[in-house]
Amino acid sequence: MQRYSNEFKEEALLLAKEIGVRQTSEKLGVAQKTLYKWQREKRLAGQLSNRVVESDAERIKRLEKENDELRQANEVLKKAMGFFVPR
């Protein structure tokens, strides 16, 4: 079984997008089945990376909310200190 570099795969997929899988297969000598497999792998990898980005965005949102809550609690404590500090 022949191994192809990631660069070759990317170029082949770009070509397949332009001229079609069948013609790309004939031109490069790569089986159509292989090209379809690469397309599927690329699509799935894109979906996985989107999930990671979404979870990062959710984490950032959660941390920003927590930060706001802590700032508010800090302000309340500062005001409360005014009641307990002797004048």
N, C-alpha and C positions, 0 to 999 in steps of 0.2 A: 504494500500500500504506500502510495507516494504521499509525502508530507509537503504542505504548502505553507509559505510564510504568511504571517498576518497581513503584510503589505500586499502580497499577491491576492489574497482573499478579498481585501478591500477594493483593490483595482478591478478584480473580476466582478464584484458586486456592483460597482459603479458602471462598468461596461454593460452588465446585464440589465441595469436600470435603463440605459440608453438604447440598446439594440435588442434586448430580450434575452432570455435564458438560453433558448435554442441556438441562436447565432453565437452567443458568447461561448457556449459549450463547444461548438464546432471550431470556432476561431482559436480557443485556448487549449482545446483537447482535454477539457474537464467534463466529467459526466454531468448531465442535467440534474440528476439526483443530488450530486454533491453541491451544486450551486444552490439548489432549493434548501438543502440542509444548512448551508452557510447563511442564507437569508433568514431562516427560522432562528438560528442561533443568535444572529445579530438582533433580531426583533426581540427575542426573549431577554437578551442582555440589556437592551434598552429599557424594557419593562422593569427589570430588577433594579437598574440604576435609578429609575424614576421613583421606585418605592423607597430607596435609600434616601433620596433627596426629600421625599415627602416626610419621612420619619425625622430627618434632620430639621425640617421646617416645623414640624410638630414640637420637637424638643425645644427649639428656639422660642416658639410661642409660649410653651409651658414655663420656660425659664424667665421670659420677660414678664409673664403674669406673676410669678413668684417674686421677682425683683420688685415689682410695683407694690405687692402686698407687704413686703419687708420694709419698703420706704414708708408706707403709710403707718405701719406699726412703729417705726422709728420716730415718726412725727408725733404720734400719740404719746410715746414714752417721754419725748422731750417736753411736751406740754405738761405731762403728769409731774415731771421733775420740778416744775415751777411751783406746784402745790406743796412739795415736801422740803424744798430748800428754804432754810430760815432766812429772813430778810433783815 
